[in-house]
Amino acid sequence: MKKEIIALATAILAFAFTSCNDFNNDTNYTKEFISMATVTTGGASPVFQIDNGPFLTLETTVPADTFTLGERYYLYYILGDTVNHPVNSYPISIYQYGKTTFKNLVVLPKDSTDKWKNQPIRDFYAWYTGHYLNAFFTSFAGVSTPNTFELVRMKQEETSVATDTFPKLFFAIRHNVEVISSLNSFYRFYSFDLSSLNTEFPLATKFQINLSWNDANYGALNKTRTYIPEQTFTGPSLFSSVQTNTNLSPTPF
């Protein structure tokens, strides 16, 4: 299972950002989707909603305590019947899923000491939906306390002011732990709340965010992307030759 998931992460990184909003596009291949979604109906037939987007319903039932109302999940899935379905609702078969942790961002003010550790992570991927920065990655086991994951806003690198319409901000993903064990690694799923940016920059309709992280294989890396609050984006799309009638049973990471 671990090898399969690592292979999946590698495949994700190999594809460029593409929108997954075209649910009705018929091709010779079956689109596989990756999304962060919130449980809007729990029980044996759960319903998920993508941020500012459609609802997703499972084609098969699951144990009633698998998904709970209000929880957020990383979903890797294929679509079922894309023709005979209710408006704004799509049946899906889940290939794999992971429970997502909600967190607020933290701030490193100017002229302050950086107190968060920066242990390496792997297979890092991030994207924006709604008012969240969503992140999927693997980390080594932390063996000291505290052992947390933080999205740190590095104000010491910023020159933006409250009246800017397109602020330029600097963030860093941190594994905040002193000691790690490279013998064990775990899959992590996070949604960091960015809604505080709208309060600080009331005139801004979009943000330029430089996101950095410590990669276990490549060292210090960073990417700059535009964040538009409340935009709808389901995540990157993947393509494979898996047929739509393949029986995929939900499997947690």
Contacts in CASP RR format, 6 or more apart in sequence:
PFRMAT RR
TARGET T0000
AUTHOR 0000-0000-0000
METHOD contacts of the structure
MODEL  1
MKKEIIALATAILAFAFTSCNDFNNDTNYTKEFISMATVTTGGASPVFQI
DNGPFLTLETTVPADTFTLGERYYLYYILGDTVNHPVNSYPISIYQYGKT
TFKNLVVLPKDSTDKWKNQPIRDFYAWYTGHYLNAFFTSFAGVSTPNTFE
LVRMKQEETSVATDTFPKLFFAIRHNVEVISSLNSFYRFYSFDLSSLNTE
FPLATKFQINLSWNDANYGALNKTRTYIPEQTFTGPSLFSSVQTNTNLSP
TPF
1 251 0 8 1.000
5 96 0 8 1.000
5 187 0 8 1.000
5 253 0 8 1.000
6 123 0 8 1.000
6 138 0 8 1.000
8 76 0 8 1.000
8 96 0 8 1.000
9 122 0 8 1.000
9 123 0 8 1.000
9 125 0 8 1.000
9 136 0 8 1.000
9 138 0 8 1.000
10 123 0 8 1.000
11 238 0 8 1.000
12 34 0 8 1.000
12 123 0 8 1.000
12 125 0 8 1.000
12 136 0 8 1.000
12 236 0 8 1.000
12 238 0 8 1.000
13 123 0 8 1.000
13 125 0 8 1.000
15 236 0 8 1.000
15 237 0 8 1.000
15 238 0 8 1.000
16 236 0 8 1.000
17 127 0 8 1.000
17 235 0 8 1.000
17 236 0 8 1.000
18 236 0 8 1.000
18 237 0 8 1.000
19 233 0 8 1.000
19 234 0 8 1.000
19 235 0 8 1.000
19 237 0 8 1.000
20 31 0 8 1.000
20 33 0 8 1.000
20 34 0 8 1.000
20 35 0 8 1.000
20 233 0 8 1.000
20 234 0 8 1.000
20 235 0 8 1.000
20 236 0 8 1.000
20 237 0 8 1.000
21 232 0 8 1.000
21 233 0 8 1.000
21 234 0 8 1.000
23 54 0 8 1.000
23 79 0 8 1.000
23 82 0 8 1.000
23 90 0 8 1.000
24 82 0 8 1.000
24 83 0 8 1.000
25 31 0 8 1.000
29 239 0 8 1.000
29 240 0 8 1.000
29 241 0 8 1.000
30 78 0 8 1.000
30 79 0 8 1.000
30 239 0 8 1.000
30 240 0 8 1.000
30 241 0 8 1.000
30 242 0 8 1.000
30 243 0 8 1.000
30 244 0 8 1.000
31 78 0 8 1.000
31 79 0 8 1.000
31 237 0 8 1.000
31 238 0 8 1.000
31 239 0 8 1.000
32 76 0 8 1.000
32 77 0 8 1.000
32 78 0 8 1.000
32 95 0 8 1.000
32 237 0 8 1.000
32 238 0 8 1.000
32 239 0 8 1.000
32 240 0 8 1.000
32 242 0 8 1.000
33 75 0 8 1.000
33 76 0 8 1.000
33 77 0 8 1.000
33 78 0 8 1.000
33 79 0 8 1.000
33 92 0 8 1.000
33 234 0 8 1.000
33 235 0 8 1.000
33 237 0 8 1.000
33 238 0 8 1.000
34 74 0 8 1.000
34 75 0 8 1.000
34 76 0 8 1.000
34 234 0 8 1.000
34 235 0 8 1.000
34 236 0 8 1.000
34 237 0 8 1.000
34 238 0 8 1.000
35 50 0 8 1.000
35 56 0 8 1.000
35 74 0 8 1.000
35 75 0 8 1.000
35 77 0 8 1.000
35 129 0 8 1.000
35 234 0 8 1.000
35 235 0 8 1.000
36 50 0 8 1.000
36 51 0 8 1.000
36 72 0 8 1.000
36 73 0 8 1.000
36 74 0 8 1.000
36 75 0 8 1.000
36 100 0 8 1.000
36 129 0 8 1.000
36 132 0 8 1.000
36 134 0 8 1.000
36 189 0 8 1.000
36 191 0 8 1.000
36 235 0 8 1.000
37 48 0 8 1.000
37 49 0 8 1.000
37 50 0 8 1.000
37 51 0 8 1.000
37 56 0 8 1.000
37 72 0 8 1.000
37 73 0 8 1.000
37 75 0 8 1.000
38 48 0 8 1.000
38 49 0 8 1.000
38 51 0 8 1.000
38 70 0 8 1.000
38 71 0 8 1.000
38 72 0 8 1.000
38 73 0 8 1.000
39 46 0 8 1.000
39 47 0 8 1.000
39 48 0 8 1.000
39 67 0 8 1.000
39 68 0 8 1.000
39 69 0 8 1.000
39 70 0 8 1.000
39 71 0 8 1.000
39 72 0 8 1.000
39 73 0 8 1.000
40 47 0 8 1.000
40 48 0 8 1.000
40 49 0 8 1.000
40 55 0 8 1.000
40 69 0 8 1.000
40 70 0 8 1.000
41 47 0 8 1.000
41 69 0 8 1.000
42 64 0 8 1.000
42 67 0 8 1.000
42 68 0 8 1.000
42 69 0 8 1.000
43 62 0 8 1.000
43 64 0 8 1.000
43 65 0 8 1.000
43 66 0 8 1.000
43 67 0 8 1.000
44 61 0 8 1.000
44 62 0 8 1.000
44 63 0 8 1.000
44 64 0 8 1.000
45 57 0 8 1.000
45 58 0 8 1.000
45 61 0 8 1.000
45 62 0 8 1.000
46 57 0 8 1.000
46 58 0 8 1.000
46 62 0 8 1.000
46 66 0 8 1.000
46 67 0 8 1.000
47 55 0 8 1.000
47 56 0 8 1.000
47 57 0 8 1.000
47 89 0 8 1.000
48 55 0 8 1.000
48 56 0 8 1.000
48 57 0 8 1.000
48 67 0 8 1.000
48 73 0 8 1.000
48 75 0 8 1.000
49 55 0 8 1.000
49 56 0 8 1.000
50 56 0 8 1.000
50 129 0 8 1.000
50 232 0 8 1.000
50 234 0 8 1.000
51 129 0 8 1.000
51 130 0 8 1.000
51 132 0 8 1.000
51 232 0 8 1.000
51 233 0 8 1.000
52 129 0 8 1.000
52 130 0 8 1.000
52 230 0 8 1.000
52 231 0 8 1.000
52 232 0 8 1.000
53 88 0 8 1.000
53 232 0 8 1.000
53 234 0 8 1.000
54 88 0 8 1.000
54 89 0 8 1.000
54 90 0 8 1.000
55 88 0 8 1.000
55 89 0 8 1.000
55 90 0 8 1.000
56 75 0 8 1.000
56 77 0 8 1.000
56 89 0 8 1.000
56 90 0 8 1.000
56 91 0 8 1.000
56 92 0 8 1.000
57 89 0 8 1.000
57 90 0 8 1.000
57 91 0 8 1.000
57 92 0 8 1.000
58 91 0 8 1.000
58 92 0 8 1.000
58 93 0 8 1.000
58 94 0 8 1.000
58 250 0 8 1.000
59 80 0 8 1.000
59 91 0 8 1.000
59 92 0 8 1.000
59 93 0 8 1.000
60 93 0 8 1.000
60 249 0 8 1.000
62 250 0 8 1.000
66 250 0 8 1.000
67 73 0 8 1.000
71 99 0 8 1.000
71 100 0 8 1.000
72 99 0 8 1.000
72 100 0 8 1.000
72 102 0 8 1.000
72 191 0 8 1.000
73 97 0 8 1.000
73 98 0 8 1.000
73 99 0 8 1.000
73 100 0 8 1.000
73 189 0 8 1.000
74 97 0 8 1.000
74 98 0 8 1.000
74 99 0 8 1.000
74 100 0 8 1.000
74 134 0 8 1.000
74 136 0 8 1.000
74 189 0 8 1.000
74 253 0 8 1.000
75 92 0 8 1.000
75 94 0 8 1.000
75 97 0 8 1.000
75 98 0 8 1.000
76 94 0 8 1.000
76 95 0 8 1.000
76 96 0 8 1.000
76 97 0 8 1.000
77 92 0 8 1.000
77 93 0 8 1.000
77 94 0 8 1.000
77 95 0 8 1.000
77 248 0 8 1.000
78 92 0 8 1.000
78 93 0 8 1.000
78 95 0 8 1.000
78 242 0 8 1.000
78 244 0 8 1.000
78 246 0 8 1.000
78 248 0 8 1.000
79 90 0 8 1.000
79 91 0 8 1.000
79 92 0 8 1.000
79 244 0 8 1.000
80 90 0 8 1.000
80 91 0 8 1.000
80 92 0 8 1.000
80 93 0 8 1.000
80 244 0 8 1.000
81 91 0 8 1.000
82 90 0 8 1.000
85 91 0 8 1.000
93 246 0 8 1.000
93 247 0 8 1.000
93 248 0 8 1.000
94 248 0 8 1.000
94 250 0 8 1.000
94 251 0 8 1.000
95 248 0 8 1.000
95 250 0 8 1.000
95 251 0 8 1.000
96 250 0 8 1.000
96 251 0 8 1.000
96 252 0 8 1.000
96 253 0 8 1.000
97 250 0 8 1.000
97 251 0 8 1.000
97 252 0 8 1.000
97 253 0 8 1.000
98 187 0 8 1.000
98 189 0 8 1.000
98 252 0 8 1.000
98 253 0 8 1.000
99 189 0 8 1.000
99 252 0 8 1.000
100 134 0 8 1.000
100 189 0 8 1.000
100 190 0 8 1.000
100 191 0 8 1.000
101 149 0 8 1.000
101 188 0 8 1.000
101 189 0 8 1.000
101 190 0 8 1.000
101 191 0 8 1.000
102 190 0 8 1.000
102 191 0 8 1.000
102 193 0 8 1.000
103 149 0 8 1.000
103 150 0 8 1.000
103 151 0 8 1.000
103 190 0 8 1.000
103 191 0 8 1.000
103 192 0 8 1.000
103 193 0 8 1.000
104 192 0 8 1.000
104 193 0 8 1.000
104 196 0 8 1.000
105 133 0 8 1.000
105 150 0 8 1.000
105 151 0 8 1.000
105 152 0 8 1.000
105 153 0 8 1.000
105 171 0 8 1.000
105 192 0 8 1.000
105 193 0 8 1.000
105 194 0 8 1.000
105 196 0 8 1.000
106 116 0 8 1.000
106 150 0 8 1.000
106 151 0 8 1.000
106 152 0 8 1.000
106 153 0 8 1.000
107 152 0 8 1.000
107 153 0 8 1.000
107 155 0 8 1.000
108 114 0 8 1.000
108 115 0 8 1.000
108 116 0 8 1.000
108 152 0 8 1.000
108 153 0 8 1.000
108 154 0 8 1.000
108 155 0 8 1.000
108 156 0 8 1.000
109 155 0 8 1.000
109 156 0 8 1.000
110 155 0 8 1.000
110 156 0 8 1.000
110 158 0 8 1.000
111 156 0 8 1.000
112 156 0 8 1.000
114 152 0 8 1.000
116 150 0 8 1.000
116 152 0 8 1.000
116 174 0 8 1.000
116 176 0 8 1.000
117 174 0 8 1.000
117 175 0 8 1.000
117 176 0 8 1.000
117 177 0 8 1.000
117 178 0 8 1.000
118 172 0 8 1.000
118 174 0 8 1.000
118 175 0 8 1.000
118 214 0 8 1.000
119 139 0 8 1.000
119 140 0 8 1.000
119 142 0 8 1.000
119 174 0 8 1.000
119 175 0 8 1.000
119 176 0 8 1.000
119 177 0 8 1.000
119 180 0 8 1.000
119 214 0 8 1.000
120 140 0 8 1.000
120 175 0 8 1.000
120 214 0 8 1.000
120 215 0 8 1.000
120 216 0 8 1.000
120 219 0 8 1.000
121 137 0 8 1.000
121 138 0 8 1.000
121 139 0 8 1.000
121 173 0 8 1.000
121 175 0 8 1.000
121 188 0 8 1.000
121 213 0 8 1.000
121 214 0 8 1.000
121 215 0 8 1.000
121 216 0 8 1.000
122 137 0 8 1.000
122 138 0 8 1.000
122 139 0 8 1.000
122 185 0 8 1.000
122 215 0 8 1.000
122 216 0 8 1.000
122 217 0 8 1.000
123 136 0 8 1.000
123 137 0 8 1.000
123 138 0 8 1.000
124 135 0 8 1.000
124 136 0 8 1.000
124 137 0 8 1.000
124 173 0 8 1.000
124 213 0 8 1.000
124 215 0 8 1.000
124 221 0 8 1.000
125 135 0 8 1.000
125 136 0 8 1.000
125 137 0 8 1.000
125 236 0 8 1.000
126 133 0 8 1.000
126 134 0 8 1.000
126 135 0 8 1.000
126 136 0 8 1.000
126 173 0 8 1.000
126 211 0 8 1.000
126 223 0 8 1.000
127 133 0 8 1.000
127 134 0 8 1.000
127 233 0 8 1.000
127 235 0 8 1.000
127 236 0 8 1.000
128 134 0 8 1.000
128 194 0 8 1.000
128 225 0 8 1.000
128 227 0 8 1.000
128 228 0 8 1.000
128 231 0 8 1.000
128 233 0 8 1.000
129 231 0 8 1.000
129 232 0 8 1.000
129 233 0 8 1.000
129 234 0 8 1.000
129 235 0 8 1.000
130 229 0 8 1.000
130 230 0 8 1.000
130 231 0 8 1.000
130 232 0 8 1.000
131 193 0 8 1.000
131 194 0 8 1.000
131 195 0 8 1.000
131 198 0 8 1.000
131 229 0 8 1.000
131 230 0 8 1.000
132 191 0 8 1.000
132 192 0 8 1.000
132 193 0 8 1.000
132 194 0 8 1.000
133 151 0 8 1.000
133 171 0 8 1.000
133 191 0 8 1.000
133 192 0 8 1.000
133 194 0 8 1.000
133 209 0 8 1.000
133 211 0 8 1.000
133 227 0 8 1.000
134 190 0 8 1.000
134 191 0 8 1.000
134 192 0 8 1.000
134 235 0 8 1.000
135 151 0 8 1.000
135 173 0 8 1.000
135 188 0 8 1.000
135 189 0 8 1.000
135 190 0 8 1.000
135 191 0 8 1.000
135 192 0 8 1.000
136 187 0 8 1.000
136 188 0 8 1.000
136 189 0 8 1.000
137 173 0 8 1.000
137 187 0 8 1.000
137 188 0 8 1.000
137 213 0 8 1.000
138 185 0 8 1.000
138 186 0 8 1.000
138 187 0 8 1.000
138 188 0 8 1.000
139 149 0 8 1.000
139 175 0 8 1.000
139 180 0 8 1.000
139 185 0 8 1.000
139 186 0 8 1.000
139 188 0 8 1.000
140 175 0 8 1.000
140 180 0 8 1.000
140 181 0 8 1.000
140 182 0 8 1.000
140 184 0 8 1.000
140 185 0 8 1.000
140 216 0 8 1.000
141 180 0 8 1.000
141 181 0 8 1.000
141 183 0 8 1.000
141 184 0 8 1.000
141 185 0 8 1.000
141 186 0 8 1.000
142 175 0 8 1.000
142 177 0 8 1.000
142 179 0 8 1.000
142 180 0 8 1.000
142 181 0 8 1.000
143 177 0 8 1.000
143 179 0 8 1.000
143 180 0 8 1.000
143 181 0 8 1.000
144 177 0 8 1.000
144 178 0 8 1.000
144 179 0 8 1.000
145 177 0 8 1.000
146 176 0 8 1.000
146 177 0 8 1.000
147 176 0 8 1.000
147 177 0 8 1.000
148 176 0 8 1.000
148 177 0 8 1.000
149 173 0 8 1.000
149 174 0 8 1.000
149 175 0 8 1.000
149 176 0 8 1.000
149 188 0 8 1.000
149 190 0 8 1.000
150 173 0 8 1.000
150 174 0 8 1.000
150 176 0 8 1.000
151 171 0 8 1.000
151 172 0 8 1.000
151 173 0 8 1.000
151 174 0 8 1.000
151 190 0 8 1.000
151 192 0 8 1.000
152 171 0 8 1.000
152 172 0 8 1.000
152 173 0 8 1.000
152 174 0 8 1.000
153 169 0 8 1.000
153 170 0 8 1.000
153 171 0 8 1.000
154 170 0 8 1.000
154 171 0 8 1.000
154 172 0 8 1.000
155 170 0 8 1.000
157 170 0 8 1.000
158 167 0 8 1.000
158 168 0 8 1.000
158 169 0 8 1.000
158 170 0 8 1.000
159 168 0 8 1.000
160 167 0 8 1.000
160 168 0 8 1.000
160 169 0 8 1.000
160 201 0 8 1.000
162 200 0 8 1.000
162 201 0 8 1.000
162 202 0 8 1.000
162 203 0 8 1.000
163 203 0 8 1.000
164 201 0 8 1.000
164 203 0 8 1.000
164 204 0 8 1.000
165 203 0 8 1.000
165 204 0 8 1.000
165 205 0 8 1.000
166 204 0 8 1.000
166 205 0 8 1.000
166 206 0 8 1.000
166 207 0 8 1.000
166 208 0 8 1.000
167 197 0 8 1.000
167 201 0 8 1.000
167 204 0 8 1.000
167 207 0 8 1.000
167 208 0 8 1.000
168 207 0 8 1.000
168 208 0 8 1.000
168 210 0 8 1.000
169 197 0 8 1.000
169 207 0 8 1.000
169 208 0 8 1.000
169 209 0 8 1.000
169 210 0 8 1.000
170 209 0 8 1.000
170 210 0 8 1.000
170 212 0 8 1.000
171 209 0 8 1.000
171 210 0 8 1.000
171 211 0 8 1.000
171 212 0 8 1.000
172 211 0 8 1.000
172 212 0 8 1.000
172 213 0 8 1.000
173 211 0 8 1.000
173 212 0 8 1.000
173 213 0 8 1.000
174 214 0 8 1.000
175 214 0 8 1.000
187 253 0 8 1.000
189 253 0 8 1.000
194 227 0 8 1.000
194 229 0 8 1.000
195 229 0 8 1.000
197 204 0 8 1.000
197 207 0 8 1.000
197 229 0 8 1.000
198 204 0 8 1.000
198 229 0 8 1.000
201 207 0 8 1.000
205 228 0 8 1.000
205 229 0 8 1.000
206 226 0 8 1.000
206 227 0 8 1.000
206 228 0 8 1.000
206 229 0 8 1.000
207 226 0 8 1.000
207 227 0 8 1.000
207 228 0 8 1.000
207 229 0 8 1.000
208 224 0 8 1.000
208 225 0 8 1.000
208 226 0 8 1.000
208 227 0 8 1.000
209 224 0 8 1.000
209 225 0 8 1.000
209 226 0 8 1.000
209 227 0 8 1.000
210 222 0 8 1.000
210 223 0 8 1.000
210 224 0 8 1.000
211 222 0 8 1.000
211 223 0 8 1.000
211 224 0 8 1.000
211 225 0 8 1.000
212 220 0 8 1.000
212 221 0 8 1.000
212 222 0 8 1.000
213 220 0 8 1.000
213 221 0 8 1.000
213 222 0 8 1.000
214 220 0 8 1.000
214 221 0 8 1.000
215 221 0 8 1.000
END
